[in-house]
């Protein structure tokens, strides 16, 4: 369970000691559902690739496409005291398609807090990160990038559907 990662007993992933002072130590960014895959276990809420099929299937709730707004995010971040930020989690859509993520990292670098931040993100592995993204990631305290792969060969392509079959194992390995 995700919530156990925040518990103070045992070997936890997120150590949020000192949270009582009201400063932000953990931040999730999830400003976009833009994704190039329509994975079988997902929905339009987290993947824009599901929108047309959701309409055809008559789903009652269909999220609009949200692409993320880097300027608005940075403007909002400037309103916060992030001096104690330790953990950053990029969620999606596909994090490599969200312009807010690189903007946030560059802003944290500008604040001088990037070396204190442990970054975690899950990617579908089909979008190669830019050199700028890799360069700024290297300045974090540590970076944990998980690749969401749900099978091999034809099973992977079935579970992780895309119009251009970009979810091939070869493509993911190249990324």
C-alpha positions in Angstrom: 0.0 0.0 0.0 1.2 3.5 -0.9 0.3 4.8 2.6 2.7 2.5 4.3 5.5 4.3 2.5 4.7 7.3 4.8 4.6 5.5 8.1 7.3 6.2 10.7 7.8 2.6 11.8 9.8 0.2 9.8 11.9 0.8 6.6 9.9 3.6 4.9 10.6 5.1 1.6 9.6 8.7 2.5 11.1 10.0 5.7 9.0 13.1 6.5 10.4 13.9 9.9 9.6 17.4 11.0 6.3 17.7 9.1 4.8 19.3 12.1 6.4 22.7 11.2 4.0 22.9 8.2 6.7 23.0 5.5 6.3 21.0 2.4 8.5 17.9 2.2 6.7 15.8 -0.4 5.1 17.1 -3.6 3.3 15.2 -6.3 2.9 16.8 -9.7 0.1 15.4 -11.9 -0.9 18.2 -14.2 -1.5 16.3 -17.4 -3.3 13.3 -18.7 -1.5 13.5 -22.0 -0.3 10.0 -22.9 0.6 8.2 -26.1 -0.7 4.8 -24.8 -4.1 3.4 -23.9 -3.1 0.7 -21.5 -5.8 -1.7 -20.6 -5.7 -0.9 -16.9 -5.9 2.9 -17.4 -8.7 5.4 -18.2 -9.1 8.9 -19.7 -8.4 10.4 -16.3 -4.7 9.4 -16.7 -4.4 8.8 -20.4 -5.7 11.1 -23.2 -5.3 8.1 -25.6 -8.4 6.6 -23.9 -10.7 9.5 -24.7 -12.0 8.3 -28.1 -12.5 4.7 -27.0 -14.2 5.9 -23.8 -16.7 7.8 -25.9 -17.4 4.8 -28.1 -17.9 2.6 -25.0 -20.4 5.1 -23.6 -18.4 5.8 -20.4 -20.2 8.4 -18.3 -17.1 10.2 -17.1 -14.5 11.2 -19.7 -11.7 13.5 -18.7 -10.8 16.3 -21.2 -7.2 16.4 -22.5 -4.9 18.3 -20.1 -1.5 19.2 -21.4 0.0 20.9 -18.4 0.8 24.5 -18.1 4.5 25.1 -17.2 4.1 28.9 -16.6 1.1 28.5 -14.4 2.7 25.7 -12.4 5.9 27.8 -11.7 3.7 30.8 -10.8 1.9 28.6 -8.3 5.1 27.1 -6.9 6.4 30.6 -6.3 3.6 31.0 -3.7 4.9 28.1 -1.6 7.8 27.7 0.8 9.6 24.8 -0.7 12.8 25.2 1.3 12.3 21.8 3.0 11.2 19.9 -0.1 12.8 16.4 -0.1 10.6 14.2 -2.3 9.1 14.9 -5.7 6.9 12.5 -7.6 5.9 13.0 -11.2 2.7 11.3 -12.2 0.8 11.3 -15.4 -0.3 10.9 -18.1 3.1 10.1 -19.5 5.6 12.3 -17.5 7.9 12.7 -20.4 5.1 14.4 -22.3 4.3 16.9 -19.6 6.1 20.3 -20.0 5.5 21.1 -16.3 8.0 18.5 -15.1 11.1 20.0 -16.7 9.8 23.5 -15.7 9.5 22.4 -12.1 13.0 20.9 -12.1 14.5 24.0 -13.6 12.6 26.2 -11.0 13.9 24.0 -8.1 17.4 24.3 -9.6 17.0 28.1 -9.6 16.0 27.9 -5.9 19.0 25.9 -5.1 17.0 23.0 -3.7 17.4 20.4 -6.5 20.4 18.6 -4.8 18.1 18.0 -1.8 15.3 16.4 -3.8 14.7 12.7 -4.4 12.7 12.3 -7.6 10.4 9.4 -8.3 8.5 8.8 -11.5 6.9 6.1 -13.5 7.2 6.2 -17.3 5.9 4.0 -20.0 9.4 4.1 -21.5 8.4 5.0 -25.0 9.4 8.7 -25.0 13.2 9.3 -24.8 14.1 12.0 -22.4 15.7 15.1 -23.8 19.4 15.9 -23.0 18.2 18.9 -20.9 15.9 16.6 -18.9 18.8 14.1 -18.2 21.1 16.9 -17.3 18.8 18.4 -14.7 17.9 15.0 -13.3 21.6 14.4 -12.7 21.5 17.3 -10.2 18.9 15.8 -7.9 19.9 13.9 -4.7 18.7 10.7 -6.4 16.3 9.7 -9.1 14.2 6.6 -9.2 12.6 6.1 -12.6 10.3 3.1 -12.9 9.4 1.7 -16.3 5.8 0.3 -16.6 6.1 -2.8 -18.7 3.2 -5.2 -18.5 4.3 -8.2 -20.6 6.6 -9.2 -23.5 6.1 -9.2 -27.2 2.4 -9.5 -28.3 1.1 -9.4 -24.7 2.9 -6.1 -24.0 1.4 -4.6 -27.2 -2.1 -5.8 -26.3 -2.0 -4.4 -22.7 -0.2 -1.2 -23.7 -2.0 -0.3 -26.9 -1.0 2.6 -29.1 -1.9 3.6 -32.7 1.7 3.4 -33.8 2.8 0.4 -31.7 5.4 2.5 -29.9 5.2 0.3 -26.8 7.5 -2.4 -28.3 10.2 -3.9 -26.0 12.9 -2.7 -28.4 11.6 0.9 -28.1 11.5 0.7 -24.3 15.0 -0.8 -24.2 16.3 2.0 -26.4 14.8 4.6 -24.0 
